[in-house]
Structures are given as C-alpha cells and as structure tokens.
C-alpha cells in the first residue's frame, strides 16, 4: 500500500495559546503541523522545509499577515495561504484575497470550517498531479 503523502501545515500566530490550540486541533485531524510565532520565523522555516498550507494570523507584531503574504508571493508564489483574524474588515479581506490568499476566516476558528477548506486545498492539489 502506498504511503499517503504528508499533509504539512505551518501555523503562524503571535498568540501562543491560539497557535498551540490550533496546532493540536489540526494534528487531531491527521495533519502534520509546525508552528512559528511571526512572519520572519515562517519565512526562515520555509527556506528549510516545504509545507502544503500556511495558516496565518493577520494581526501580528513585526510583520503582519498582509506583509507576510506579500513576502510569500515573492519567495514562495505557489503557497496555499489561509488568513485568520479576530478583527475582520472588508479592506483586509479584499487585500488578502487580491494577494492570492486561498481563504480568509474569522476567529474564533471553527475547526469544521477550517478542515473543509483544507480538504478542498488538498483535493485540488491531488487533481493537479
């Protein structure tokens, strides 16, 4: 039986409890999860390892999610990015989607909503091969 390819997710959130909680929920759903606390750490991580999906908070110190998304577009243009925010606004939604975010969801995250989006991303990837 062929081993199923790992579905690796990188969680980027400066709030430690949110980051750990989300990582644990995703691991329970069968994903391989790594997490970092800001965009700089995420870019550094991505230079060393590939991930399938990045779940990132928008409001973070040092490098916010929108700036991080712009950096991803420059360095890792094929990234699947799900933006999360507790302060959802139309402007940040439009900017994130225009920058190529796959989806934009509000906190508190509903794990069912997130896993539905993730399944869609992985299903799309499988049909590309």
C-alpha positions in Angstrom: 0.0 0.0 0.0 1.4 3.4 -1.0 2.1 5.7 1.9 -0.1 8.8 1.7 1.8 12.0 1.3 2.0 14.0 4.5 -0.2 17.0 4.6 2.1 19.5 6.3 0.7 22.8 7.6 2.5 25.8 9.0 0.6 27.8 11.6 1.8 31.4 12.1 0.3 33.3 15.1 1.9 35.5 17.7 -0.6 34.4 20.3 0.9 31.3 21.9 -2.4 29.8 23.2 -4.1 30.3 19.8 -1.0 28.8 18.0 -0.8 25.8 20.2 -4.5 25.2 20.3 -4.9 25.4 16.6 -1.9 23.1 16.0 -3.3 20.5 18.3 -6.7 20.6 16.6 -5.1 20.2 13.2 -2.9 17.3 14.4 -6.0 15.6 15.7 -7.5 15.9 12.2 -4.5 14.0 10.9 -2.3 16.8 9.6 1.4 17.3 10.3 1.7 20.7 11.9 4.6 23.0 12.7 4.1 26.4 14.2 6.0 29.7 14.5 5.2 33.0 16.2 5.8 35.5 13.4 6.3 36.1 9.6 10.1 36.3 9.9 10.2 32.9 11.6 7.8 31.5 9.0 9.9 32.7 6.1 13.0 31.3 7.7 11.2 27.9 8.2 10.0 27.9 4.6 13.6 28.3 3.4 14.4 25.0 5.0 11.2 22.9 4.7 8.2 22.7 2.3 4.7 22.9 3.6 1.4 22.3 1.8 -0.6 25.1 3.5 0.1 28.1 5.7 -2.5 29.3 8.2 -1.5 32.8 9.3 -2.9 35.4 11.6 -3.3 38.9 10.1 -2.6 41.0 13.2 0.9 40.2 14.4 3.7 42.5 15.6 6.9 43.0 13.5 5.4 41.6 10.2 1.6 41.5 9.9 -0.1 38.8 7.8 -0.6 41.0 4.8 3.1 41.9 4.6 3.9 38.2 5.2 1.6 37.3 2.3 3.5 39.8 0.0 6.8 38.2 1.0 5.4 34.7 0.3 4.3 35.9 -3.1 7.8 37.0 -3.9 9.6 34.0 -2.4 7.1 31.1 -2.4 4.5 32.0 -5.0 2.7 28.6 -5.1 1.8 28.8 -1.4 -1.7 28.0 -0.3 -2.5 30.5 2.4 -5.5 30.7 4.8 -5.7 34.1 6.6 -7.2 34.2 10.1 -8.2 37.3 12.0 -10.1 38.4 15.1 -10.6 41.8 13.5 -12.1 41.0 10.2 -12.5 44.1 8.0 -13.6 44.4 4.4 -10.3 46.2 3.4 -8.0 43.5 4.8 -10.2 40.8 3.3 -10.1 42.3 -0.2 -6.3 42.9 0.1 -5.6 39.4 1.3 -7.7 37.8 -1.5 -6.2 40.1 -4.1 -2.7 39.0 -2.9 -3.8 35.4 -3.5 -4.9 34.1 -0.2 -6.9 30.9 -0.6 -9.4 31.8 2.1 -9.9 34.3 4.9 -11.7 33.2 8.1 -12.5 34.9 11.4 -11.5 34.0 14.9 -12.7 32.1 16.9 -11.9 29.5 14.3 -14.4 26.8 13.7 -12.4 23.6 13.1 -15.1 22.2 10.8 -14.8 25.3 8.6 -11.0 25.1 8.6 -10.9 21.4 7.8 -13.4 21.9 4.9 -11.1 24.5 3.4 -8.1 22.3 3.9 -9.8 19.3 2.3 -10.6 21.5 -0.7 -7.0 22.6 -1.0 -5.7 19.0 -0.8 -8.3 17.8 -3.2 -7.3 20.5 -5.7 -3.7 19.5 -5.3 -4.4 15.8 -5.9 -6.3 16.6 -9.1 -3.3 18.6 -10.4 -1.0 15.5 -10.4 
